[in-house]
C-alpha cells in the first residue's frame, strides 16, 4: 500500500495539505504508528501467555480474537 511507505505518504499528503500543515499531519501519522507498534507488542505478549486457558494453545488466541469482530458484525447484518 502506497500510504504506508514514507515517500508515498509524503507525496500523498503534499497534495492535500499546505506546507506548514504537512509536518503536523506527518507527526500525527508517525506517532500513531509508533503507538500502534507498542500496543500491539503488549497485546501479543499478553495473548501468548494465555497458554492452556480454555484448553487452547497460546498461538491460537490471536486468531480467535481476530475472528470475533467480523463475526459479530456478520451476525448483526444478518439479523437486520
N, C-alpha and C positions, 0 to 999 in steps of 0.2 A: 504494500500500500504506500502510495507516494507521501501521504501526510506524515507517516511515522518516521521518515528519514529527516535528517537535519536540513539538507538542501531543499528538499521538496516542501517541507513545512515553511521555510523562509520564503521560497518563491510564491507559494500559495497565499500566505498571509500578506506579502508585499503588494499583492494585487488589491486586497480589500482594505488595508489599514494605511494610514498616513505614517510617515517616517517616525514621528515622535510617539505614535501609538504602538508601533510594531514591537519595540523592546519590551513593553509591559505585557503584551499578549504572549510573546515567547517565554517570558519569565513564568507566567501562569501555566503555560503548557509544560515546560520542563520541571516546574515544581510539582505539578500534579503527577507527572510521570515518575518522579523520584519517590513521592509519597505512595504511589501505587506499588512500586517495587518493594518498599519497606513493608507495607501492609500485606502484600502477597507473600512475602517471606515469613511473617508471623503466622499467617493463616496456614501456610504449608507446614510450618513447624508444628502447629497445634494438630493439624489433621493427621500428620504422620505419627503422632503419639497416641492415636486412637486405636492402637494395636489390640485386637481381641474384643473391642467393645461391640456389643450386639452380634458377636460371632463373626465379624467381618475383619479381613486383613487390613493393615494400615494403608496399603496402596489403593484400596477400593474406595475409601472415603471421599477423596476429591471427585471421583467420577459420580458417586451417588449424590453429592451435594450439587454438582453442576447440572444434574438432570432435573432437580426439583423445580426451579423457576419456569423452564419451558413446559414442564408437565402441569404445573398449576395453571399457567396461562392457557394451555390447551383445554383443560377441564372447564375453565371459566368461559372460554369461547364456545365450547360445545353446549354448555348449559344455557347460554343466551341465545 
